[in-house]
Amino acid sequence: MRRKPSRRGARRNIILMTTVTPIRNCRPTYKPVFFTRTELNLLLSLYSRRVSSGEWRDYAIDHRRGHAAFSVFRHSRDQAIYRIFKLEGSDRRCQYQVTAGSRRLRTASSLREVLRLFEPKLRLVT
């Protein structure tokens, strides 16, 4: 005849989790970088012009440690065509950068200067 396991043995395997950890102790110690409202207006106005011309279809915004990224997609399922980064240095000054894949296309200290890359080139029409 089989013996039933004793209740004492079952209680030994129980671990009580009664330690309360305040959430403020679990927060990251760094501050993520964000785009300001004027920067977002510049980015979204460029995006809306490109969407209306049929070139771009989707975008994503990421806020990470040390940088914020505005990514532009031709199709939702594809990789980003362009990424516009706001990079924050150790002295709290920001650099802006445009990349296409792994290629760095332009770097500048102002967002307007970086976005000039997307201005249409003038051409002679005859």
N, C-alpha and C positions, 0 to 999 in steps of 0.2 A: 504494500500500500504506500502511495506517495504522500509525503508530508507537505502541507501548505507552508509557503514562506511566512516567516514570522513578521509581524508588523514592525518590529524593531529594526530589522534589516532594511525595510523600505524607507524608513525615516532617515537613515543615514545618507541616502542618496539625494535628499531634498536640500537644495541650497536656497536660502532666503535672500532676496535682494531688497534689503531695506535701507540701503544707503541712498540718500537723496543728494543729487549733484545739481547745484544751481546752473542754469543755462548760461549765465554770464561767464562761467568758467570754461564753457565749450565753444565760445565764439572765437573766430579767427582773430589773431593779433594784428593783422594788416588791414588797411582800408582799400577796397577795390577802386579802380578808376572808373569814372562815369563821364559821359558826354554831357556838356551843358545844354541848356535849352536852345541857345543860338547855334551851337554846333549841330544839334539834331535838326534844327530848321534848315540849315545849309545842306545837310546830308539828305534829308527827306525831299527837299525841293529838287535836288539833282536826281534822286531816285524817281520822283514822279515824272520828270521830263523824259527820262529814259524808258520808263514803263509806257508812257503815251506814244513814244516812237517805236515800241515793240522790241527793244533791245534787252531789257531786263524784266524779270518776272517776280522775283522774291528777294527778301532780305532777312538778315538775322543780326541781332545785337548781342554781344557777349561782354560781360564785365568780369575781369579777372584781376589777379594780383599783378600790379604794375602796368596793365594796359586794358584798354577797351577796344573792341573791334566791331566794325560795321561791315558785314559781309554781303555781297551781292551775287545773286544766282540768275542764270539764264533759264534754268528749269529747276523745279523744286527738288528733283531727285539727283541733280548733279552736284559737283563740288563748286565752291565759290569761284566766280570769274575774277572778282576783285575783293580785296580786304583793305579797309581803311582803318589804320590803327592810331590810337592816341596812346603814346608811350610816355609814362611818367618817370623822370629820372630821380636820382637821390636828392637833388636840390629842389624838388617839387615843380620843376619846369617841364613843360610838355613838348614832345616832338610828335609830328604827324607823319605817317608813312603809308604809301599805297603799294600793295603787292599784288601780283598776278601769279598764283601758284607759289613757287619758291623764289620767283624773281622780284627784286625790289625795284619798283618803277620810279618812285619819287619820295624824297624825304625833305621836310621843311619844318619851320618853327610855327607856322600858322596853317590852319585848316584851309583857308581860302586859297593859299598858294599851292597846296597839294591838290585841291580840286580843280585847278586850272588844267590839269592833265586831261580832264574830261570835257573841256570846252571844245566845241566844234572848230575844226581848222577851216580857215577861209580858203576858197579856191576860186580860180578864175573860170567864169562861165562864158562861153562864146556862142 
